[in-house]
């Protein structure tokens, strides 16, 4: 199985507001890289963080061993800890003593389907702390939402 590194970030101007996402996908053997980014006129930071991971995994053409580097605790916790429980409860989460729908459920379900095709490991990186690829993804994500600010 090919080993790859996936670096992701999402950003919003306001929350909600214009949003952008970005990823860098790197083959560990060849060092070949793919960068992608885009945005939406109205989104949330969490949606953009999820979209970055989804778009990165969608870019893979075969099952891979993926090390995901992200600064979003929401995404990393969801993927590694919360998702299994959500699925058992019909994509619902606990809110006190009741069950409520998971926020961004369509994105989580898409991510779940993509994760089933790959072996994914998680690595939290501190945002805005000089991590080269995280900084680059942030720069791309911010640039992606800038075009929507100009139209306001």
Backbone as a chain_set.jsonl record, in Angstrom:
{"seq": "XXXXXXXXXXXXXXXXXXXXXXXXXXXXXXXXXXXXXXXXXXXXXXXXXXXXXXXXXXXXXXXXXXXXXXXXXXXXXXXXXXXXXXXXXXXXXXXXXXXXXXXXXXXXXXXXXXXXXXXXXXXXXXXXXXXXXXXXXXXXXXXXXXXXXXXX", "coords": {"N": [[0.852, -1.181, 0.0], [0.574, 2.174, -0.86], [2.196, 4.837, 0.828], [1.167, 7.901, 2.107], [1.211, 11.405, 2.944], [-1.114, 13.627, 4.252], [-1.914, 16.893, 4.456], [-3.959, 19.318, 5.902], [-6.236, 22.141, 5.979], [-8.735, 24.469, 7.037], [-10.554, 27.536, 6.705], [-12.307, 30.49, 7.735], [-13.893, 33.635, 7.15], [-15.322, 35.148, 9.501], [-17.85, 33.286, 11.212], [-20.627, 31.833, 10.818], [-19.424, 32.517, 7.453], [-17.643, 33.669, 4.504], [-15.768, 30.925, 3.296], [-12.795, 28.85, 3.138], [-10.853, 26.058, 1.983], [-8.061, 23.784, 2.056], [-5.564, 21.486, 0.869], [-2.545, 19.567, 1.052], [-1.123, 16.948, -0.545], [1.128, 14.383, -0.239], [3.265, 12.005, -1.62], [4.997, 9.665, 0.156], [7.155, 8.143, -0.733], [8.027, 9.105, -3.291], [8.03, 11.824, -2.949], [6.443, 13.435, -4.449], [4.017, 15.983, -4.899], [0.655, 17.22, -4.431], [-1.313, 20.022, -4.519], [-4.295, 21.562, -3.514], [-7.091, 23.801, -3.426], [-10.065, 25.583, -2.504], [-13.178, 27.369, -2.162], [-16.16, 28.591, -0.472], [-19.016, 30.739, -0.661], [-20.502, 31.05, 1.686], [-20.068, 29.578, 4.702], [-18.854, 27.45, 7.398], [-16.189, 27.304, 9.793], [-15.732, 24.674, 10.734], [-16.997, 23.13, 8.719], [-15.331, 23.728, 6.565], [-12.895, 22.694, 7.441], [-13.512, 19.946, 7.516], [-14.15, 19.559, 4.798], [-11.675, 19.966, 3.572], [-10.24, 17.657, 4.339], [-11.861, 15.673, 3.189], [-11.691, 16.33, 0.418], [-8.973, 15.922, 0.037], [-8.691, 13.135, 0.533], [-10.336, 12.218, -1.512], [-8.75, 12.752, -3.69], [-6.97, 10.702, -3.874], [-6.02, 7.932, -5.824], [-6.012, 5.254, -5.375], [-6.28, 2.714, -2.784], [-4.656, 3.731, 0.187], [-2.091, 4.086, 2.738], [-2.57, 6.524, 4.93], [-1.291, 9.339, 6.517], [-2.728, 11.717, 8.32], [-2.4, 15.107, 8.794], [-3.512, 17.612, 10.778], [-4.883, 20.646, 12.151], [-7.244, 20.798, 13.387], [-9.052, 19.984, 16.092], [-11.693, 19.219, 16.248], [-12.18, 17.809, 13.806], [-10.225, 15.746, 13.968], [-10.835, 14.482, 16.449], [-13.451, 13.719, 15.882], [-13.077, 11.887, 13.761], [-11.412, 9.933, 14.942], [-12.505, 9.259, 17.458], [-15.315, 9.936, 17.947], [-16.966, 9.228, 15.758], [-17.595, 6.447, 15.497], [-19.435, 5.966, 17.586], [-21.476, 7.758, 16.836], [-22.352, 6.574, 14.473], [-23.368, 4.105, 15.447], [-25.531, 5.077, 16.824], [-27.214, 5.916, 14.842], [-26.24, 8.183, 13.481], [-26.456, 10.17, 15.377], [-25.802, 12.333, 18.156], [-24.931, 12.584, 21.624], [-26.597, 14.862, 23.681], [-26.622, 16.062, 26.554], [-29.108, 14.339, 28.163], [-30.4, 13.507, 25.921], [-30.638, 12.48, 22.438], [-29.359, 14.022, 19.577], [-29.272, 15.197, 16.157], [-26.168, 14.76, 14.419], [-24.037, 17.46, 13.755], [-23.248, 18.758, 10.547], [-23.634, 16.339, 9.237], [-23.813, 15.193, 6.636], [-21.304, 15.66, 5.57], [-19.677, 14.276, 7.383], [-20.586, 11.672, 6.889], [-19.778, 11.329, 4.246], [-17.028, 11.511, 4.609], [-16.664, 9.257, 6.254], [-17.213, 7.18, 4.423], [-15.071, 7.51, 2.646], [-12.92, 7.069, 4.367], [-13.141, 4.353, 4.785], [-11.892, 3.248, 2.636], [-9.213, 3.555, 2.945], [-6.269, 3.298, 5.043], [-6.082, 5.145, 7.79], [-4.146, 7.281, 9.748], [-3.746, 9.579, 12.458], [-2.523, 12.848, 13.076], [-2.089, 15.428, 15.169], [-1.446, 18.827, 14.604], [-0.17, 21.879, 15.788], [-1.88, 24.803, 15.119], [-0.904, 27.701, 13.257], [1.734, 27.816, 14.146], [4.148, 27.655, 12.941], [4.446, 25.264, 11.521], [5.344, 24.023, 8.527], [3.802, 22.9, 6.295], [1.196, 23.112, 7.316], [1.002, 25.871, 7.61], [1.156, 26.617, 4.909], [-1.176, 25.418, 3.895], [-3.069, 26.917, 5.34], [-2.585, 29.442, 4.265], [-3.382, 28.996, 1.583], [-6.104, 28.321, 1.994], [-7.156, 30.679, 3.12], [-6.683, 32.443, 0.993], [-8.454, 31.3, -0.806], [-10.998, 31.963, 0.191], [-10.939, 34.681, -0.007], [-11.77, 35.701, -2.493], [-14.511, 35.738, -2.263], [-14.988, 37.699, -0.398], [-14.456, 40.011, -1.773], [-16.69, 40.24, -3.374], [-18.718, 41.018, -1.755]], "CA": [[0.0, 0.0, 0.0], [1.323, 3.426, -0.941], [2.116, 5.678, 2.021], [1.057, 9.314, 1.775], [0.942, 12.378, 3.997], [-2.165, 14.561, 3.876], [-1.94, 18.085, 5.306], [-5.211, 20.005, 5.593], [-6.681, 23.261, 6.812], [-9.908, 25.215, 6.622], [-10.574, 28.885, 7.275], [-13.497, 31.29, 7.459], [-13.913, 35.034, 7.549], [-16.59, 35.091, 10.214], [-18.22, 31.89, 11.405], [-20.403, 31.578, 9.4], [-18.927, 33.54, 6.551], [-16.918, 33.065, 3.376], [-14.842, 29.921, 3.793], [-11.859, 28.22, 2.216], [-10.205, 24.821, 2.424], [-6.868, 23.454, 1.277], [-4.79, 20.32, 1.263], [-1.32, 19.159, 0.372], [-1.012, 15.498, -0.53], [2.504, 14.06, -0.594], [3.669, 10.603, -1.637], [6.186, 9.577, 1.005], [8.254, 7.509, -1.457], [8.521, 9.933, -4.405], [7.969, 13.237, -2.549], [5.557, 14.147, -5.372], [2.967, 16.671, -4.146], [-0.514, 17.801, -5.061], [-1.958, 21.068, -3.708], [-5.608, 21.987, -3.995], [-7.86, 24.658, -2.522], [-11.266, 26.205, -3.052], [-13.946, 27.98, -1.091], [-17.608, 28.749, -0.593], [-19.386, 32.092, -0.228], [-21.072, 31.017, 3.042], [-19.738, 28.295, 5.314], [-18.338, 27.552, 8.759], [-14.831, 26.795, 9.902], [-15.77, 23.215, 10.84], [-17.292, 22.584, 7.391], [-14.148, 23.875, 5.714], [-11.901, 21.728, 7.927], [-13.959, 18.641, 7.028], [-14.048, 19.534, 3.339], [-10.258, 19.816, 3.214], [-9.887, 16.239, 4.484], [-12.628, 14.936, 2.175], [-11.1, 16.574, -0.919], [-7.662, 15.269, 0.014], [-8.883, 11.687, 0.383], [-10.905, 11.994, -2.846], [-7.688, 12.883, -4.69], [-6.217, 9.449, -3.944], [-6.518, 7.091, -6.901], [-5.97, 3.859, -4.925], [-6.204, 2.639, -1.326], [-3.344, 4.15, 0.689], [-1.87, 4.36, 4.152], [-2.589, 7.979, 4.988], [-1.087, 10.051, 7.777], [-3.431, 12.996, 8.225], [-1.901, 16.166, 9.664], [-4.527, 18.656, 10.831], [-4.895, 21.423, 13.39], [-8.628, 20.824, 13.854], [-9.423, 18.957, 17.07], [-13.037, 18.785, 15.859], [-12.059, 16.786, 12.776], [-9.436, 14.611, 14.444], [-11.626, 13.792, 17.475], [-14.585, 13.105, 15.203], [-12.623, 10.727, 12.999], [-10.771, 8.901, 15.746], [-13.237, 8.903, 18.679], [-16.756, 10.141, 18.013], [-17.729, 8.725, 14.62], [-18.113, 5.094, 15.743], [-20.641, 6.115, 18.409], [-22.51, 8.407, 16.018], [-22.89, 5.579, 13.537], [-24.17, 3.161, 16.231], [-26.757, 5.767, 17.24], [-27.923, 6.438, 13.671], [-25.691, 9.515, 13.212], [-26.906, 11.104, 16.417], [-24.832, 12.541, 19.234], [-25.548, 12.85, 22.919], [-26.662, 16.246, 24.156], [-27.223, 15.823, 27.863], [-29.76, 13.027, 28.237], [-31.11, 13.199, 24.671], [-29.857, 12.33, 21.213], [-29.647, 15.042, 18.56], [-28.521, 14.929, 14.932], [-24.779, 15.216, 14.317], [-23.866, 18.615, 12.874], [-22.48, 18.482, 9.322], [-23.732, 14.892, 9.075], [-23.539, 14.762, 5.262], [-19.847, 15.666, 5.404], [-19.146, 13.165, 8.178], [-20.899, 10.429, 6.194], [-18.881, 11.265, 3.084], [-15.704, 11.219, 5.153], [-16.698, 7.876, 6.697], [-17.106, 6.322, 3.241], [-13.698, 7.633, 2.141], [-12.013, 6.436, 5.335], [-13.228, 2.893, 4.656], [-11.053, 2.853, 1.509], [-7.81, 3.815, 3.274], [-5.842, 3.137, 6.431], [-5.795, 6.529, 8.167], [-3.594, 7.614, 11.065], [-3.998, 10.991, 12.74], [-1.446, 13.588, 13.727], [-2.484, 16.813, 15.435], [-0.402, 19.851, 14.551], [-0.617, 23.152, 16.35], [-2.1, 25.799, 14.072], [-0.206, 28.996, 13.321], [2.894, 27.62, 15.017], [5.345, 27.47, 12.14], [4.48, 24.001, 10.791], [5.446, 24.477, 7.139], [2.668, 22.508, 5.456], [-0.015, 23.688, 7.889], [1.01, 27.302, 7.252], [0.855, 26.702, 3.479], [-2.598, 25.135, 3.743], [-3.789, 28.076, 5.85], [-2.425, 30.502, 3.255], [-4.233, 28.638, 0.443], [-7.507, 28.382, 2.411], [-7.507, 32.096, 3.256], [-6.744, 32.99, -0.372], [-9.647, 30.752, -1.455], [-12.217, 32.696, 0.565], [-10.774, 36.107, -0.299], [-12.547, 36.073, -3.685], [-15.89, 35.981, -1.863], [-15.011, 38.972, 0.332], [-14.472, 41.087, -2.791], [-18.019, 40.296, -3.982], [-19.716, 41.443, -0.771]], "C": [[0.895, 1.24, 0.0], [1.122, 4.234, 0.338], [2.139, 7.145, 1.603], [0.847, 10.138, 3.039], [-0.082, 13.356, 3.457], [-2.197, 15.677, 4.909], [-3.183, 18.875, 4.918], [-5.417, 21.224, 6.484], [-7.929, 23.873, 6.189], [-9.885, 26.564, 7.316], [-11.874, 29.579, 6.885], [-13.258, 32.729, 7.878], [-15.276, 35.268, 8.184], [-16.953, 33.618, 10.33], [-19.697, 31.821, 11.776], [-19.919, 32.808, 8.641], [-18.273, 32.881, 5.36], [-15.843, 32.12, 3.904], [-13.942, 29.374, 2.705], [-11.265, 26.973, 2.837], [-8.994, 24.579, 1.532], [-6.262, 22.158, 1.782], [-3.514, 20.232, 0.452], [-1.248, 17.648, 0.555], [0.383, 15.145, -1.034], [2.73, 12.553, -0.545], [4.981, 10.5, -0.868], [7.393, 8.996, 0.268], [8.876, 8.444, -2.495], [8.643, 11.414, -4.056], [7.123, 14.075, -3.511], [4.396, 14.735, -4.578], [1.83, 17.14, -5.031], [-1.092, 18.802, -4.076], [-3.291, 21.41, -4.34], [-6.247, 22.889, -2.943], [-9.074, 25.195, -3.26], [-12.035, 26.79, -1.88], [-15.422, 28.02, -1.407], [-17.973, 30.14, -0.081], [-19.921, 32.16, 1.197], [-20.832, 29.637, 3.633], [-19.375, 28.522, 6.773], [-16.925, 26.98, 8.765], [-14.826, 25.262, 9.953], [-16.071, 22.555, 9.489], [-16.066, 22.645, 6.49], [-13.037, 22.906, 6.131], [-12.251, 20.321, 7.428], [-13.785, 18.519, 5.517], [-12.608, 19.352, 2.888], [-9.834, 18.355, 3.283], [-10.588, 15.412, 3.406], [-11.983, 15.1, 0.802], [-9.725, 15.927, -1.04], [-7.777, 13.774, -0.189], [-9.476, 11.352, -0.985], [-9.832, 12.034, -3.932], [-6.856, 11.606, -4.832], [-6.851, 8.516, -4.969], [-6.543, 5.601, -6.55], [-5.957, 3.852, -3.4], [-4.77, 2.917, -0.848], [-3.31, 4.12, 2.213], [-1.662, 5.865, 4.254], [-2.255, 8.443, 6.401], [-1.672, 11.439, 7.581], [-2.863, 13.951, 9.259], [-2.919, 17.299, 9.631], [-4.441, 19.391, 12.164], [-6.293, 21.46, 14.013], [-8.91, 19.67, 14.814], [-10.795, 18.382, 16.752], [-12.959, 17.643, 14.849], [-11.337, 15.549, 13.309], [-10.185, 13.802, 15.51], [-12.804, 13.058, 16.835], [-14.186, 11.827, 14.491], [-12.153, 9.598, 13.904], [-11.619, 8.421, 16.928], [-14.76, 8.916, 18.553], [-17.548, 9.387, 16.945], [-18.331, 7.34, 14.869], [-19.401, 5.143, 16.561], [-21.783, 6.752, 17.639], [-23.173, 7.391, 15.099], [-23.795, 4.577, 14.267], [-25.51, 3.764, 16.615], [-27.506, 6.377, 16.057], [-27.528, 7.863, 13.342], [-26.313, 10.567, 14.131], [-25.825, 11.179, 17.484], [-25.599, 12.828, 20.519], [-25.478, 14.34, 23.221], [-27.399, 16.177, 25.487], [-27.814, 14.426, 27.881], [-30.478, 12.654, 26.939], [-30.129, 13.055, 23.511], [-30.308, 13.376, 20.206], [-28.819, 14.721, 17.316], [-27.095, 15.488, 15.004], [-24.739, 16.412, 13.366], [-22.971, 18.228, 11.709], [-22.514, 16.998, 8.957], [-23.397, 14.432, 7.659], [-22.039, 14.739, 4.982], [-19.204, 14.526, 6.181], [-19.407, 11.833, 7.486], [-20.017, 10.248, 4.958], [-17.462, 10.908, 3.529], [-15.617, 9.759, 5.613], [-16.521, 6.916, 5.519], [-15.681, 6.352, 2.678], [-12.705, 6.943, 3.068], [-12.022, 4.921, 5.206], [-12.344, 2.375, 3.524], [-9.553, 2.922, 1.831], [-7.531, 3.453, 4.728], [-5.353, 4.516, 6.879], [-5.265, 6.598, 9.593], [-3.694, 9.126, 11.218], [-2.826, 11.617, 13.467], [-1.911, 15.033, 13.915], [-1.271, 17.722, 15.322], [-0.983, 21.135, 15.113], [-0.718, 24.174, 15.218], [-1.324, 27.077, 14.33], [1.02, 28.93, 14.236], [4.158, 27.289, 14.218], [5.47, 26.125, 11.45], [4.336, 24.329, 9.308], [4.209, 24.148, 6.304], [1.351, 23.061, 6.001], [-0.117, 25.172, 7.547], [0.641, 27.493, 5.784], [-0.622, 26.434, 3.238], [-3.454, 26.297, 4.234], [-3.751, 29.22, 4.836], [-3.341, 30.239, 2.052], [-5.715, 28.754, 0.792], [-7.984, 29.831, 2.543], [-7.63, 32.742, 1.875], [-8.014, 32.523, -1.084], [-10.911, 31.497, -1.053], [-12.121, 34.178, 0.249], [-11.637, 36.556, -1.485], [-14.015, 36.359, -3.341], [-16.039, 37.273, -1.063], [-15.127, 40.138, -0.634], [-15.849, 41.277, -3.389], [-19.079, 40.818, -3.032], [-20.019, 42.905, -0.896]], "O": [[1.851, 1.331, 0.77], [0.013, 4.306, 0.868], [3.01, 7.576, 0.847], [0.372, 9.638, 4.059], [0.055, 13.858, 2.341], [-2.472, 15.443, 6.085], [-3.437, 19.082, 3.732], [-4.859, 21.328, 7.576], [-8.143, 23.801, 4.979], [-9.278, 26.723, 8.375], [-12.461, 29.291, 5.842], [-12.526, 33.008, 8.828], [-16.256, 35.551, 7.496], [-16.402, 32.789, 9.605], [-20.006, 31.754, 12.966], [-19.992, 33.944, 9.109], [-18.338, 31.661, 5.214], [-15.104, 32.455, 4.83], [-14.266, 29.422, 1.519], [-11.183, 26.846, 4.059], [-8.906, 25.091, 0.416], [-6.416, 21.781, 2.943], [-3.415, 20.742, -0.664], [-1.306, 17.142, 1.676], [0.777, 15.558, -2.125], [2.422, 11.905, 0.455], [5.958, 11.17, -1.201], [8.533, 9.318, 0.604], [10.099, 8.566, -2.575], [9.285, 12.174, -4.781], [7.092, 15.3, -3.395], [3.849, 14.078, -3.692], [2.013, 17.42, -6.216], [-1.336, 18.462, -2.918], [-3.398, 21.533, -5.56], [-5.987, 22.765, -1.746], [-9.097, 25.252, -4.49], [-11.589, 26.712, -0.735], [-15.874, 27.553, -2.453], [-17.323, 30.663, 0.823], [-19.815, 33.197, 1.851], [-21.338, 28.64, 3.118], [-19.554, 29.611, 7.318], [-16.527, 26.262, 7.849], [-14.009, 24.624, 9.29], [-15.468, 21.537, 9.151], [-15.799, 21.709, 5.736], [-12.327, 22.364, 5.284], [-11.373, 19.591, 6.969], [-13.325, 17.491, 5.02], [-12.354, 18.649, 1.911], [-9.146, 17.866, 2.387], [-9.97, 14.548, 2.783], [-11.756, 14.113, 0.101], [-9.36, 15.438, -2.109], [-7.045, 13.198, -0.994], [-9.153, 10.311, -1.557], [-9.992, 11.413, -4.983], [-6.119, 11.451, -5.807], [-8.068, 8.33, -4.981], [-7.034, 4.784, -7.329], [-5.655, 4.873, -2.782], [-3.805, 2.4, -1.41], [-4.344, 4.128, 2.88], [-0.692, 6.406, 3.724], [-2.866, 7.99, 7.368], [-1.175, 12.232, 6.781], [-2.843, 13.65, 10.452], [-3.164, 17.883, 8.575], [-3.99, 18.84, 13.168], [-6.494, 22.087, 15.053], [-8.996, 18.515, 14.396], [-11.036, 17.193, 16.962], [-13.612, 16.615, 15.029], [-11.803, 14.427, 13.112], [-10.169, 12.572, 15.475], [-13.115, 11.923, 17.198], [-14.865, 10.806, 14.6], [-12.464, 8.432, 13.657], [-11.464, 7.279, 17.359], [-15.421, 7.985, 19.013], [-18.673, 8.955, 17.196], [-19.473, 7.092, 14.482], [-20.356, 4.431, 16.252], [-22.933, 6.333, 17.772], [-24.396, 7.356, 14.966], [-24.867, 4.236, 13.768], [-26.51, 3.053, 16.721], [-28.343, 7.259, 16.246], [-28.377, 8.672, 12.966], [-26.641, 11.68, 13.718], [-25.051, 10.244, 17.691], [-26.753, 13.255, 20.497], [-24.445, 14.985, 23.043], [-28.628, 16.226, 25.541], [-27.111, 13.444, 27.643], [-31.099, 11.594, 26.864], [-28.966, 13.45, 23.593], [-31.505, 13.585, 20.012], [-27.788, 14.053, 17.406], [-26.858, 16.551, 15.578], [-25.341, 16.375, 12.294], [-22.033, 17.449, 11.877], [-21.539, 16.463, 8.429], [-22.763, 13.391, 7.488], [-21.56, 13.886, 4.235], [-18.282, 13.88, 5.683], [-18.545, 10.955, 7.493], [-19.566, 9.141, 4.666], [-16.787, 10.099, 2.893], [-14.603, 9.099, 5.385], [-15.765, 5.949, 5.611], [-15.152, 5.314, 2.278], [-11.758, 6.305, 2.607], [-11.015, 4.27, 5.487], [-12.072, 1.176, 3.461], [-8.728, 2.408, 1.077], [-8.451, 3.321, 5.535], [-4.325, 4.997, 6.401], [-5.857, 6.047, 10.521], [-3.723, 9.86, 10.231], [-2.218, 11.011, 14.349], [-2.101, 15.766, 12.945], [-0.207, 17.433, 15.869], [-2.163, 21.429, 14.922], [0.23, 24.381, 14.461], [-1.117, 27.478, 15.475], [1.303, 29.859, 14.993], [5.112, 26.719, 14.749], [6.505, 25.853, 10.842], [3.308, 24.858, 8.887], [3.634, 25.036, 5.674], [0.477, 23.44, 5.221], [-1.198, 25.668, 7.231], [-0.097, 28.417, 5.443], [-1.26, 27.144, 2.46], [-4.46, 26.629, 3.607], [-4.761, 29.878, 4.587], [-3.999, 31.156, 1.56], [-6.503, 29.235, -0.022], [-9.092, 30.164, 2.123], [-8.568, 33.497, 1.618], [-8.588, 33.268, -1.878], [-11.814, 31.653, -1.875], [-13.141, 34.867, 0.239], [-12.172, 37.665, -1.479], [-14.681, 37.126, -4.037], [-17.113, 37.874, -1.056], [-15.806, 41.127, -0.356], [-16.161, 42.367, -3.869], [-20.219, 41.041, -3.44], [-20.839, 43.433, -0.145]]}, "num_chains": 1, "name": "protein.A"}
